[in-house]
Amino acid sequence: MTQAKTNTSTILDPSRRRFLAQAAGVAAGGAALGMALPLPASAGASARVPDPILAAIKTHRSACRTHLAAIAEQNRLERLGAPDAEAVAEAPCHAEWDAFYELLETAPLTLASLTAWSAYLDEIRQNNDWRLEGVDICYRIVGTLATTLRNLAASS
């Protein structure tokens, strides 16, 4: 009795199946679902090149701390009656906004860094939801997300 041959070329291997499930989850379910999925280890360029989004997150966190310290100093000077107290926080304010826009426009290179980026944006939403208001902010986030997903799809 001869045994029927099966075509195994159409069966997805487990790593591809896992990636497709994760990509669909991130696209359809947003940050919460993306954070819950196990992330595949990439043997590509991400292991050799540091992901720029991690530096952008670090830079923005630092700029926020500097701006908050400048605001505290501005408040102290205002209580003392200094006429130009607001000038103390002006440059740190601009630096924080510049870092924020850089954060929004830097495309993560991996699913892990996409998860870190979306988690950090969610942290901002929880603590300073006004920061994410406006069409301009949404436009930047959607553009970066689209770029990231295109890049991830191309590298898979």
N, CA, C and O atoms as a GROMACS GRO file, in nm:
protein
  624
    1MET      N    1   0.084  -0.116   0.000
    1MET     CA    2   0.000   0.000   0.000
    1MET      C    3   0.089   0.123   0.000
    1MET      O    4   0.179   0.137   0.083
    2THR      N    5   0.062   0.210  -0.093
    2THR     CA    6   0.145   0.330  -0.102
    2THR      C    7   0.089   0.438  -0.011
    2THR      O    8  -0.032   0.451   0.008
    3GLN      N    9   0.181   0.514   0.042
    3GLN     CA   10   0.141   0.622   0.133
    3GLN      C   11   0.131   0.752   0.053
    3GLN      O   12   0.218   0.782  -0.030
    4ALA      N   13   0.026   0.829   0.077
    4ALA     CA   14   0.008   0.955   0.006
    4ALA      C   15   0.111   1.057   0.053
    4ALA      O   16   0.140   1.069   0.172
    5LYS      N   17   0.165   1.128  -0.043
    5LYS     CA   18   0.260   1.233  -0.009
    5LYS      C   19   0.184   1.361   0.027
    5LYS      O   20   0.084   1.396  -0.036
    6THR      N   21   0.232   1.428   0.129
    6THR     CA   22   0.169   1.555   0.167
    6THR      C   23   0.257   1.670   0.124
    6THR      O   24   0.380   1.660   0.124
    7ASN      N   25   0.194   1.777   0.089
    7ASN     CA   26   0.267   1.897   0.048
    7ASN      C   27   0.293   1.981   0.173
    7ASN      O   28   0.204   2.050   0.223
    8THR      N   29   0.415   1.976   0.223
    8THR     CA   30   0.448   2.050   0.345
    8THR      C   31   0.495   2.191   0.315
    8THR      O   32   0.520   2.269   0.408
    9SER      N   33   0.508   2.226   0.187
    9SER     CA   34   0.556   2.361   0.155
    9SER      C   35   0.452   2.468   0.188
    9SER      O   36   0.488   2.585   0.203
   10THR      N   37   0.324   2.430   0.200
   10THR     CA   38   0.222   2.529   0.231
   10THR      C   39   0.200   2.544   0.381
   10THR      O   40   0.128   2.635   0.424
   11ILE      N   41   0.260   2.458   0.460
   11ILE     CA   42   0.244   2.468   0.605
   11ILE      C   43   0.343   2.572   0.656
   11ILE      O   44   0.462   2.566   0.625
   12LEU      N   45   0.292   2.666   0.735
   12LEU     CA   46   0.378   2.771   0.790
   12LEU      C   47   0.464   2.714   0.901
   12LEU      O   48   0.416   2.636   0.983
   13ASP      N   49   0.588   2.752   0.904
   13ASP     CA   50   0.674   2.711   1.014
   13ASP      C   51   0.634   2.790   1.139
   13ASP      O   52   0.575   2.897   1.127
   14PRO      N   53   0.665   2.739   1.260
   14PRO     CA   54   0.619   2.803   1.383
   14PRO      C   55   0.665   2.948   1.399
   14PRO      O   56   0.589   3.030   1.450
   15SER      N   57   0.787   2.981   1.358
   15SER     CA   58   0.833   3.118   1.377
   15SER      C   59   0.755   3.213   1.286
   15SER      O   60   0.722   3.324   1.328
   16ARG      N   61   0.726   3.173   1.164
   16ARG     CA   62   0.647   3.258   1.074
   16ARG      C   63   0.504   3.270   1.126
   16ARG      O   64   0.445   3.378   1.123
   17ARG      N   65   0.449   3.160   1.173
   17ARG     CA   66   0.312   3.163   1.227
   17ARG      C   67   0.305   3.257   1.346
   17ARG      O   68   0.210   3.334   1.358
   18ARG      N   69   0.406   3.251   1.434
   18ARG     CA   70   0.409   3.338   1.551
   18ARG      C   71   0.418   3.484   1.509
   18ARG      O   72   0.349   3.570   1.564
   19PHE      N   73   0.505   3.513   1.411
   19PHE     CA   74   0.519   3.651   1.363
   19PHE      C   75   0.388   3.703   1.305
   19PHE      O   76   0.346   3.814   1.335
   20LEU      N   77   0.322   3.621   1.220
   20LEU     CA   78   0.197   3.665   1.159
   20LEU      C   79   0.090   3.691   1.264
   20LEU      O   80   0.013   3.786   1.252
   21ALA      N   81   0.084   3.607   1.365
   21ALA     CA   82  -0.013   3.627   1.472
   21ALA      C   83   0.016   3.756   1.547
   21ALA      O   84  -0.076   3.832   1.580
   22GLN      N   85   0.143   3.782   1.572
   22GLN     CA   86   0.180   3.904   1.644
   22GLN      C   87   0.154   4.028   1.560
   22GLN      O   88   0.102   4.128   1.611
   23ALA      N   89   0.188   4.024   1.432
   23ALA     CA   90   0.167   4.140   1.346
   23ALA      C   91   0.018   4.172   1.336
   23ALA      O   92  -0.021   4.289   1.340
   24ALA      N   93  -0.064   4.070   1.322
   24ALA     CA   94  -0.208   4.093   1.316
   24ALA      C   95  -0.259   4.149   1.448
   24ALA      O   96  -0.346   4.237   1.449
   25GLY      N   97  -0.206   4.099   1.557
   25GLY     CA   98  -0.247   4.148   1.688
   25GLY      C   99  -0.210   4.293   1.711
   25GLY      O  100  -0.290   4.371   1.762
   26VAL      N  101  -0.089   4.329   1.673
   26VAL     CA  102  -0.045   4.468   1.689
   26VAL      C  103  -0.128   4.560   1.601
   26VAL      O  104  -0.170   4.667   1.646
   27ALA      N  105  -0.152   4.520   1.477
   27ALA     CA  106  -0.227   4.604   1.386
   27ALA      C  107  -0.372   4.618   1.431
   27ALA      O  108  -0.430   4.727   1.422
   28ALA      N  109  -0.431   4.510   1.480
   28ALA     CA  110  -0.572   4.514   1.514
   28ALA      C  111  -0.599   4.552   1.659
   28ALA      O  112  -0.700   4.615   1.690
   29GLY      N  113  -0.510   4.513   1.748
   29GLY     CA  114  -0.540   4.529   1.889
   29GLY      C  115  -0.470   4.641   1.960
   29GLY      O  116  -0.504   4.670   2.075
   30GLY      N  117  -0.373   4.705   1.898
   30GLY     CA  118  -0.308   4.818   1.962
   30GLY      C  119  -0.204   4.776   2.062
   30GLY      O  120  -0.161   4.661   2.067
   31ALA      N  121  -0.162   4.871   2.143
   31ALA     CA  122  -0.050   4.853   2.234
   31ALA      C  123  -0.076   4.747   2.340
   31ALA      O  124   0.015   4.671   2.374
   32ALA      N  125  -0.196   4.740   2.393
   32ALA     CA  126  -0.223   4.645   2.501
   32ALA      C  127  -0.201   4.502   2.455
   32ALA      O  128  -0.137   4.423   2.525
   33LEU      N  129  -0.255   4.467   2.339
   33LEU     CA  130  -0.237   4.332   2.287
   33LEU      C  131  -0.092   4.309   2.247
   33LEU      O  132  -0.037   4.202   2.272
   34GLY      N  133  -0.030   4.408   2.185
   34GLY     CA  134   0.109   4.395   2.143
   34GLY      C  135   0.202   4.369   2.260
   34GLY      O  136   0.299   4.294   2.246
   35MET      N  137   0.174   4.430   2.376
   35MET     CA  138   0.260   4.409   2.492
   35MET      C  139   0.241   4.270   2.551
   35MET      O  140   0.332   4.220   2.619
   36ALA      N  141   0.128   4.207   2.528
   36ALA     CA  142   0.100   4.077   2.587
   36ALA      C  143   0.161   3.961   2.508
   36ALA      O  144   0.174   3.851   2.561
   37LEU      N  145   0.197   3.984   2.384
   37LEU     CA  146   0.248   3.876   2.300
   37LEU      C  147   0.398   3.853   2.322
   37LEU      O  148   0.472   3.948   2.346
   38PRO      N  149   0.442   3.727   2.314
   38PRO     CA  150   0.587   3.703   2.321
   38PRO      C  151   0.651   3.753   2.192
   38PRO      O  152   0.596   3.736   2.084
   39LEU      N  153   0.766   3.815   2.204
   39LEU     CA  154   0.832   3.873   2.089
   39LEU      C  155   0.940   3.780   2.037
   39LEU      O  156   1.021   3.730   2.116
   40PRO      N  157   0.944   3.756   1.906
   40PRO     CA  158   1.048   3.669   1.851
   40PRO      C  159   1.183   3.737   1.854
   40PRO      O  160   1.193   3.859   1.836
   41ALA      N  161   1.286   3.659   1.875
   41ALA     CA  162   1.422   3.714   1.870
   41ALA      C  163   1.460   3.732   1.725
   41ALA      O  164   1.441   3.642   1.643
   42SER      N  165   1.513   3.847   1.693
   42SER     CA  166   1.552   3.876   1.556
   42SER      C  167   1.702   3.854   1.540
   42SER      O  168   1.781   3.899   1.623
   43ALA      N  169   1.740   3.786   1.434
   43ALA     CA  170   1.881   3.765   1.407
   43ALA      C  171   1.933   3.868   1.309
   43ALA      O  172   2.048   3.859   1.264
   44GLY      N  173   1.850   3.966   1.276
   44GLY     CA  174   1.887   4.065   1.177
   44GLY      C  175   1.969   4.178   1.233
   44GLY      O  176   2.040   4.164   1.332
   45ALA      N  177   1.958   4.291   1.166
   45ALA     CA  178   2.040   4.408   1.198
   45ALA      C  179   2.010   4.463   1.337
   45ALA      O  180   2.096   4.530   1.395
   46SER      N  181   1.891   4.437   1.391
   46SER     CA  182   1.857   4.494   1.522
   46SER      C  183   1.951   4.446   1.631
   46SER      O  184   1.968   4.515   1.732
   47ALA      N  185   2.013   4.330   1.613
   47ALA     CA  186   2.107   4.280   1.713
   47ALA      C  187   2.238   4.358   1.707
   47ALA      O  188   2.312   4.362   1.806
   48ARG      N  189   2.267   4.418   1.594
   48ARG     CA  190   2.394   4.490   1.577
   48ARG      C  191   2.379   4.641   1.595
   48ARG      O  192   2.474   4.707   1.638
   49VAL      N  193   2.263   4.696   1.563
   49VAL     CA  194   2.242   4.840   1.566
   49VAL      C  195   2.147   4.874   1.680
   49VAL      O  196   2.038   4.817   1.690
   50PRO      N  197   2.187   4.967   1.766
   50PRO     CA  198   2.095   5.006   1.873
   50PRO      C  199   1.970   5.072   1.814
   50PRO      O  200   1.978   5.149   1.718
   51ASP      N  201   1.857   5.042   1.871
   51ASP     CA  202   1.732   5.097   1.822
   51ASP      C  203   1.722   5.244   1.860
   51ASP      O  204   1.732   5.277   1.978
   52PRO      N  205   1.702   5.333   1.763
   52PRO     CA  206   1.699   5.477   1.793
   52PRO      C  207   1.582   5.518   1.882
   52PRO      O  208   1.589   5.621   1.949
   53ILE      N  209   1.475   5.440   1.885
   53ILE     CA  210   1.360   5.479   1.968
   53ILE      C  211   1.395   5.472   2.116
   53ILE      O  212   1.343   5.550   2.196
   54LEU      N  213   1.483   5.378   2.154
   54LEU     CA  214   1.521   5.368   2.295
   54LEU      C  215   1.596   5.493   2.338
   54LEU      O  216   1.577   5.541   2.450
   55ALA      N  217   1.682   5.546   2.252
   55ALA     CA  218   1.751   5.672   2.282
   55ALA      C  219   1.653   5.788   2.285
   55ALA      O  220   1.666   5.878   2.368
   56ALA      N  221   1.554   5.787   2.195
   56ALA     CA  222   1.455   5.895   2.192
   56ALA      C  223   1.370   5.895   2.320
   56ALA      O  224   1.338   6.002   2.372
   57ILE      N  225   1.336   5.777   2.370
   57ILE     CA  226   1.261   5.768   2.495
   57ILE      C  227   1.346   5.823   2.610
   57ILE      O  228   1.298   5.901   2.692
   58LYS      N  229   1.471   5.782   2.615
   58LYS     CA  230   1.561   5.828   2.720
   58LYS      C  231   1.580   5.980   2.714
   58LYS      O  232   1.578   6.047   2.817
   59THR      N  233   1.598   6.032   2.594
   59THR     CA  234   1.616   6.177   2.577
   59THR      C  235   1.491   6.252   2.622
   59THR      O  236   1.502   6.356   2.688
   60HIS      N  237   1.374   6.201   2.586
   60HIS     CA  238   1.251   6.270   2.625
   60HIS      C  239   1.231   6.266   2.777
   60HIS      O  240   1.192   6.366   2.837
   61ARG      N  241   1.258   6.152   2.839
   61ARG     CA  242   1.247   6.143   2.985
   61ARG      C  243   1.339   6.246   3.052
   61ARG      O  244   1.299   6.315   3.146
   62SER      N  245   1.461   6.257   3.003
   62SER     CA  246   1.557   6.352   3.058
   62SER      C  247   1.511   6.496   3.038
   62SER      O  248   1.521   6.579   3.128
   63ALA      N  249   1.460   6.526   2.918
   63ALA     CA  250   1.411   6.661   2.890
   63ALA      C  251   1.292   6.696   2.979
   63ALA      O  252   1.279   6.811   3.022
   64CYS      N  253   1.206   6.599   3.007
   64CYS     CA  254   1.093   6.621   3.098
   64CYS      C  255   1.142   6.656   3.238
   64CYS      O  256   1.093   6.750   3.300
   65ARG      N  257   1.241   6.580   3.288
   65ARG     CA  258   1.296   6.609   3.422
   65ARG      C  259   1.358   6.748   3.427
   65ARG      O  260   1.338   6.822   3.523
   66THR      N  261   1.433   6.783   3.324
   66THR     CA  262   1.496   6.916   3.319
   66THR      C  263   1.391   7.025   3.315
   66THR      O  264   1.404   7.127   3.384
   67HIS      N  265   1.286   7.006   3.236
   67HIS     CA  266   1.179   7.106   3.226
   67HIS      C  267   1.106   7.120   3.360
   67HIS      O  268   1.077   7.232   3.402
   68LEU      N  269   1.077   7.009   3.426
   68LEU     CA  270   1.010   7.017   3.556
   68LEU      C  271   1.095   7.090   3.660
   68LEU      O  272   1.043   7.166   3.740
   69ALA      N  273   1.226   7.066   3.657
   69ALA     CA  274   1.315   7.137   3.748
   69ALA      C  275   1.316   7.287   3.717
   69ALA      O  276   1.318   7.370   3.808
   70ALA      N  277   1.313   7.321   3.589
   70ALA     CA  278   1.311   7.462   3.550
   70ALA      C  279   1.179   7.528   3.591
   70ALA      O  280   1.179   7.645   3.632
   71ILE      N  281   1.070   7.456   3.582
   71ILE     CA  282   0.941   7.509   3.627
   71ILE      C  283   0.943   7.534   3.777
   71ILE      O  284   0.891   7.636   3.825
   72ALA      N  285   1.001   7.442   3.851
   72ALA     CA  286   1.013   7.462   3.997
   72ALA      C  287   1.095   7.587   4.028
   72ALA      O  288   1.059   7.664   4.116
   73GLU      N  289   1.203   7.606   3.955
   73GLU     CA  290   1.286   7.726   3.973
   73GLU      C  291   1.209   7.851   3.932
   73GLU      O  292   1.219   7.954   3.999
   74GLN      N  293   1.135   7.844   3.824
   74GLN     CA  294   1.052   7.957   3.781
   74GLN      C  295   0.952   7.994   3.890
   74GLN      O  296   0.934   8.112   3.921
   75ASN      N  297   0.888   7.893   3.947
   75ASN     CA  298   0.791   7.918   4.055
   75ASN      C  299   0.858   7.986   4.174
   75ASN      O  300   0.802   8.078   4.233
   76ARG      N  301   0.977   7.939   4.209
   76ARG     CA  302   1.050   7.998   4.322
   76ARG      C  303   1.081   8.145   4.294
   76ARG      O  304   1.062   8.231   4.380
   77LEU      N  305   1.129   8.172   4.172
   77LEU     CA  306   1.163   8.310   4.136
   77LEU      C  307   1.040   8.400   4.132
   77LEU      O  308   1.046   8.517   4.170
   78GLU      N  309   0.928   8.345   4.085
   78GLU     CA  310   0.804   8.423   4.082
   78GLU      C  311   0.758   8.459   4.222
   78GLU      O  312   0.709   8.570   4.245
   79ARG      N  313   0.774   8.367   4.316
   79ARG     CA  314   0.738   8.396   4.456
   79ARG      C  315   0.826   8.507   4.513
   79ARG      O  316   0.783   8.583   4.600
   80LEU      N  317   0.949   8.515   4.463
   80LEU     CA  318   1.040   8.622   4.508
   80LEU      C  319   1.015   8.753   4.433
   80LEU      O  320   1.074   8.855   4.468
   81GLY      N  321   0.930   8.750   4.332
   81GLY     CA  322   0.898   8.871   4.257
   81GLY      C  323   0.991   8.902   4.142
   81GLY      O  324   0.992   9.015   4.093
   82ALA      N  325   1.069   8.807   4.098
   82ALA     CA  326   1.160   8.830   3.986
   82ALA      C  327   1.079   8.858   3.859
   82ALA      O  328   0.992   8.778   3.823
   83PRO      N  329   1.107   8.968   3.790
   83PRO     CA  330   1.025   9.006   3.675
   83PRO      C  331   1.040   8.914   3.553
   83PRO      O  332   0.946   8.901   3.475
   84ASP      N  333   1.153   8.851   3.536
   84ASP     CA  334   1.174   8.764   3.418
   84ASP      C  335   1.185   8.617   3.458
   84ASP      O  336   1.260   8.541   3.397
   85ALA      N  337   1.112   8.578   3.559
   85ALA     CA  338   1.119   8.440   3.610
   85ALA      C  339   1.082   8.337   3.504
   85ALA      O  340   1.138   8.227   3.501
   86GLU      N  341   0.988   8.370   3.417
   86GLU     CA  342   0.943   8.273   3.317
   86GLU      C  343   1.052   8.238   3.216
   86GLU      O  344   1.044   8.133   3.151
   87ALA      N  345   1.152   8.323   3.201
   87ALA     CA  346   1.260   8.296   3.106
   87ALA      C  347   1.341   8.172   3.145
   87ALA      O  348   1.404   8.109   3.060
   88VAL      N  349   1.339   8.139   3.275
   88VAL     CA  350   1.416   8.023   3.324
   88VAL      C  351   1.368   7.893   3.260
   88VAL      O  352   1.448   7.804   3.233
   89ALA      N  353   1.240   7.882   3.236
   89ALA     CA  354   1.184   7.756   3.185
   89ALA      C  355   1.164   7.755   3.034
   89ALA      O  356   1.125   7.653   2.978
   90GLU      N  357   1.191   7.866   2.969
   90GLU     CA  358   1.163   7.873   2.825
   90GLU      C  359   1.246   7.774   2.743
   90GLU      O  360   1.190   7.697   2.665
   91ALA      N  361   1.377   7.775   2.758
   91ALA     CA  362   1.462   7.684   2.680
   91ALA      C  363   1.435   7.537   2.715
   91ALA      O  364   1.426   7.454   2.624
   92PRO      N  365   1.422   7.501   2.845
   92PRO     CA  366   1.388   7.362   2.875
   92PRO      C  367   1.252   7.318   2.819
   92PRO      O  368   1.234   7.202   2.782
   93CYS      N  369   1.158   7.412   2.814
   93CYS     CA  370   1.027   7.381   2.755
   93CYS      C  371   1.042   7.347   2.607
   93CYS      O  372   0.987   7.248   2.559
   94HIS      N  373   1.116   7.431   2.535
   94HIS     CA  374   1.138   7.405   2.391
   94HIS      C  375   1.215   7.274   2.370
   94HIS      O  376   1.187   7.199   2.277
   95ALA      N  377   1.312   7.248   2.457
   95ALA     CA  378   1.390   7.124   2.445
   95ALA      C  379   1.302   7.002   2.468
   95ALA      O  380   1.317   6.900   2.401
   96GLU      N  381   1.209   7.012   2.563
   96GLU     CA  382   1.118   6.900   2.587
   96GLU      C  383   1.027   6.875   2.468
   96GLU      O  384   1.006   6.761   2.428
   97TRP      N  385   0.973   6.983   2.410
   97TRP     CA  386   0.887   6.966   2.293
   97TRP      C  387   0.965   6.911   2.175
   97TRP      O  388   0.915   6.826   2.102
   98ASP      N  389   1.088   6.958   2.156
   98ASP     CA  390   1.171   6.904   2.048
   98ASP      C  391   1.195   6.754   2.067
   98ASP      O  392   1.187   6.677   1.972
   99ALA      N  393   1.224   6.714   2.191
   99ALA     CA  394   1.246   6.572   2.221
   99ALA      C  395   1.117   6.492   2.201
   99ALA      O  396   1.121   6.378   2.156
  100PHE      N  397   1.004   6.553   2.234
  100PHE     CA  398   0.875   6.486   2.217
  100PHE      C  399   0.847   6.462   2.068
  100PHE      O  400   0.806   6.352   2.030
  101TYR      N  401   0.869   6.563   1.985
  101TYR     CA  402   0.846   6.545   1.841
  101TYR      C  403   0.943   6.443   1.783
  101TYR      O  404   0.906   6.364   1.696
  102GLU      N  405   1.066   6.444   1.830
  102GLU     CA  406   1.164   6.342   1.786
  102GLU      C  407   1.115   6.202   1.825
  102GLU      O  408   1.127   6.108   1.746
  103LEU      N  409   1.062   6.190   1.945
  103LEU     CA  410   1.006   6.063   1.993
  103LEU      C  411   0.893   6.016   1.902
  103LEU      O  412   0.884   5.899   1.867
  104LEU      N  413   0.806   6.109   1.865
  104LEU     CA  414   0.691   6.073   1.782
  104LEU      C  415   0.731   6.033   1.640
  104LEU      O  416   0.663   5.953   1.577
  105GLU      N  417   0.841   6.088   1.591
  105GLU     CA  418   0.879   6.067   1.451
  105GLU      C  419   0.990   5.964   1.432
  105GLU      O  420   1.032   5.940   1.319
  106THR      N  421   1.038   5.905   1.540
  106THR     CA  422   1.142   5.803   1.530
  106THR      C  423   1.076   5.666   1.520
  106THR      O  424   1.002   5.626   1.610
  107ALA      N  425   1.100   5.596   1.412
  107ALA     CA  426   1.037   5.466   1.389
  107ALA      C  427   1.114   5.356   1.462
  107ALA      O  428   1.234   5.339   1.440
  108PRO      N  429   1.046   5.282   1.549
  108PRO     CA  430   1.110   5.166   1.613
  108PRO      C  431   1.152   5.063   1.508
  108PRO      O  432   1.090   5.052   1.403
  109LEU      N  433   1.258   4.988   1.539
  109LEU     CA  434   1.311   4.891   1.442
  109LEU      C  435   1.261   4.749   1.464
  109LEU      O  436   1.268   4.667   1.373
  110THR      N  437   1.211   4.719   1.582
  110THR     CA  438   1.170   4.582   1.615
  110THR      C  439   1.033   4.584   1.682
  110THR      O  440   0.985   4.688   1.725
  111LEU      N  441   0.972   4.467   1.690
  111LEU     CA  442   0.846   4.458   1.764
  111LEU      C  443   0.868   4.493   1.912
  111LEU      O  444   0.781   4.555   1.974
  112ALA      N  445   0.981   4.454   1.968
  112ALA     CA  446   1.008   4.486   2.108
  112ALA      C  447   1.017   4.637   2.128
  112ALA      O  448   0.963   4.690   2.226
  113SER      N  449   1.085   4.707   2.037
  113SER     CA  450   1.096   4.852   2.054
  113SER      C  451   0.964   4.922   2.018
  113SER      O  452   0.935   5.028   2.073
  114LEU      N  453   0.885   4.866   1.928
  114LEU     CA  454   0.751   4.918   1.902
  114LEU      C  455   0.666   4.908   2.027
  114LEU      O  456   0.590   4.999   2.059
  115THR      N  457   0.679   4.798   2.098
  115THR     CA  458   0.607   4.780   2.224
  115THR      C  459   0.654   4.881   2.327
  115THR      O  460   0.572   4.939   2.398
  116ALA      N  461   0.786   4.902   2.338
  116ALA     CA  462   0.839   5.002   2.432
  116ALA      C  463   0.789   5.142   2.397
  116ALA      O  464   0.752   5.218   2.486
  117TRP      N  465   0.789   5.176   2.269
  117TRP     CA  466   0.742   5.306   2.222
  117TRP      C  467   0.596   5.327   2.256
  117TRP      O  468   0.558   5.431   2.310
  118SER      N  469   0.512   5.227   2.224
  118SER     CA  470   0.369   5.240   2.251
  118SER      C  471   0.342   5.244   2.401
  118SER      O  472   0.251   5.315   2.445
  119ALA      N  473   0.418   5.169   2.481
  119ALA     CA  474   0.400   5.172   2.626
  119ALA      C  475   0.439   5.309   2.682
  119ALA      O  476   0.373   5.360   2.772
  120TYR      N  477   0.545   5.368   2.628
  120TYR     CA  478   0.585   5.501   2.675
  120TYR      C  479   0.481   5.606   2.636
  120TYR      O  480   0.450   5.694   2.716
  121LEU      N  481   0.428   5.598   2.514
  121LEU     CA  482   0.321   5.690   2.474
  121LEU      C  483   0.198   5.672   2.562
  121LEU      O  484   0.130   5.769   2.595
  122ASP      N  485   0.170   5.549   2.601
  122ASP     CA  486   0.057   5.524   2.690
  122ASP      C  487   0.085   5.582   2.829
  122ASP      O  488  -0.006   5.633   2.894
  123GLU      N  489   0.208   5.574   2.874
  123GLU     CA  490   0.247   5.636   3.002
  123GLU      C  491   0.225   5.788   2.995
  123GLU      O  492   0.174   5.848   3.090
  124ILE      N  493   0.263   5.848   2.885
  124ILE     CA  494   0.240   5.991   2.866
  124ILE      C  495   0.091   6.020   2.868
  124ILE      O  496   0.046   6.116   2.930
  125ARG      N  497   0.014   5.937   2.799
  125ARG     CA  498  -0.132   5.955   2.795
  125ARG      C  499  -0.191   5.951   2.935
  125ARG      O  500  -0.279   6.030   2.968
  126GLN      N  501  -0.144   5.858   3.017
  126GLN     CA  502  -0.197   5.843   3.152
  126GLN      C  503  -0.160   5.960   3.243
  126GLN      O  504  -0.239   6.001   3.328
  127ASN      N  505  -0.040   6.015   3.224
  127ASN     CA  506   0.009   6.120   3.313
  127ASN      C  507  -0.014   6.261   3.260
  127ASN      O  508  -0.033   6.354   3.338
  128ASN      N  509  -0.012   6.279   3.131
  128ASN     CA  510  -0.026   6.411   3.067
  128ASN      C  511  -0.106   6.397   2.939
  128ASN      O  512  -0.055   6.420   2.829
  129ASP      N  513  -0.233   6.360   2.952
  129ASP     CA  514  -0.311   6.331   2.832
  129ASP      C  515  -0.320   6.450   2.737
  129ASP      O  516  -0.338   6.430   2.617
  130TRP      N  517  -0.309   6.572   2.787
  130TRP     CA  518  -0.313   6.690   2.702
  130TRP      C  519  -0.200   6.688   2.600
  130TRP      O  520  -0.211   6.748   2.492
  131ARG      N  521  -0.090   6.621   2.634
  131ARG     CA  522   0.027   6.617   2.546
  131ARG      C  523  -0.006   6.550   2.413
  131ARG      O  524   0.054   6.581   2.310
  132LEU      N  525  -0.102   6.457   2.414
  132LEU     CA  526  -0.135   6.382   2.293
  132LEU      C  527  -0.256   6.438   2.218
  132LEU      O  528  -0.309   6.374   2.128
  133GLU      N  529  -0.300   6.558   2.255
  133GLU     CA  530  -0.414   6.619   2.188
  133GLU      C  531  -0.371   6.684   2.057
  133GLU      O  532  -0.257   6.727   2.042
  134GLY      N  533  -0.462   6.689   1.965
  134GLY     CA  534  -0.439   6.761   1.840
  134GLY      C  535  -0.413   6.669   1.722
  134GLY      O  536  -0.357   6.561   1.735
  135VAL      N  537  -0.455   6.717   1.608
  135VAL     CA  538  -0.440   6.642   1.485
  135VAL      C  539  -0.293   6.623   1.451
  135VAL      O  540  -0.254   6.518   1.401
  136ASP      N  541  -0.211   6.725   1.477
  136ASP     CA  542  -0.068   6.717   1.445
  136ASP      C  543  -0.002   6.600   1.516
  136ASP      O  544   0.077   6.527   1.457
  137ILE      N  545  -0.034   6.583   1.644
  137ILE     CA  546   0.025   6.474   1.723
  137ILE      C  547  -0.022   6.339   1.667
  137ILE      O  548   0.059   6.249   1.646
  138CYS      N  549  -0.152   6.326   1.642
  138CYS     CA  550  -0.206   6.201   1.586
  138CYS      C  551  -0.143   6.170   1.451
  138CYS      O  552  -0.109   6.056   1.422
  139TYR      N  553  -0.129   6.272   1.368
  139TYR     CA  554  -0.068   6.256   1.236
  139TYR      C  555   0.073   6.199   1.248
  139TYR      O  556   0.110   6.108   1.174
  140ARG      N  557   0.151   6.251   1.341
  140ARG     CA  558   0.288   6.204   1.360
  140ARG      C  559   0.290   6.060   1.411
  140ARG      O  560   0.371   5.979   1.364
  141ILE      N  561   0.203   6.027   1.506
  141ILE     CA  562   0.200   5.892   1.562
  141ILE      C  563   0.160   5.791   1.454
  141ILE      O  564   0.225   5.687   1.439
  142VAL      N  565   0.056   5.822   1.380
  142VAL     CA  566   0.010   5.730   1.275
  142VAL      C  567   0.118   5.713   1.168
  142VAL      O  568   0.140   5.601   1.121
  143GLY      N  569   0.184   5.819   1.130
  143GLY     CA  570   0.290   5.810   1.031
  143GLY      C  571   0.405   5.722   1.078
  143GLY      O  572   0.456   5.640   1.001
  144THR      N  573   0.445   5.739   1.203
  144THR     CA  574   0.554   5.659   1.257
  144THR      C  575   0.512   5.512   1.269
  144THR      O  576   0.591   5.423   1.239
  145LEU      N  577   0.391   5.489   1.313
  145LEU     CA  578   0.342   5.352   1.325
  145LEU      C  579   0.337   5.285   1.187
  145LEU      O  580   0.378   5.170   1.173
  146ALA      N  581   0.288   5.355   1.088
  146ALA     CA  582   0.282   5.298   0.952
  146ALA      C  583   0.422   5.267   0.900
  146ALA      O  584   0.444   5.161   0.841
  147THR      N  585   0.516   5.358   0.921
  147THR     CA  586   0.654   5.334   0.877
  147THR      C  587   0.713   5.211   0.947
  147THR      O  588   0.776   5.127   0.884
  148THR      N  589   0.691   5.203   1.077
  148THR     CA  590   0.744   5.090   1.154
  148THR      C  591   0.687   4.957   1.106
  148THR      O  592   0.762   4.861   1.086
  149LEU      N  593   0.557   4.952   1.087
  149LEU     CA  594   0.495   4.826   1.042
  149LEU      C  595   0.541   4.788   0.902
  149LEU      O  596   0.563   4.670   0.874
  150ARG      N  597   0.557   4.887   0.813
  150ARG     CA  598   0.610   4.858   0.678
  150ARG      C  599   0.751   4.802   0.688
  150ARG      O  600   0.784   4.704   0.621
  151ASN      N  601   0.835   4.864   0.771
  151ASN     CA  602   0.972   4.817   0.786
  151ASN      C  603   0.978   4.676   0.846
  151ASN      O  604   1.058   4.593   0.803
  152LEU      N  605   0.895   4.651   0.945
  152LEU     CA  606   0.892   4.517   1.006
  152LEU      C  607   0.843   4.413   0.906
  152LEU      O  608   0.897   4.302   0.900
  153ALA      N  609   0.743   4.447   0.828
  153ALA     CA  610   0.692   4.353   0.727
  153ALA      C  611   0.800   4.326   0.622
  153ALA      O  612   0.814   4.212   0.577
  154ALA      N  613   0.873   4.427   0.582
  154ALA     CA  614   0.978   4.409   0.480
  154ALA      C  615   1.094   4.325   0.531
  154ALA      O  616   1.160   4.256   0.453
  155SER      N  617   1.119   4.332   0.661
  155SER     CA  618   1.235   4.258   0.715
  155SER      C  619   1.198   4.115   0.755
  155SER      O  620   1.286   4.038   0.796
  156SER      N  621   1.073   4.078   0.744
  156SER     CA  622   1.033   3.942   0.784
  156SER      C  623   1.041   3.845   0.670
  156SER      O  624   1.011   3.726   0.687
   0.00000   0.00000   0.00000
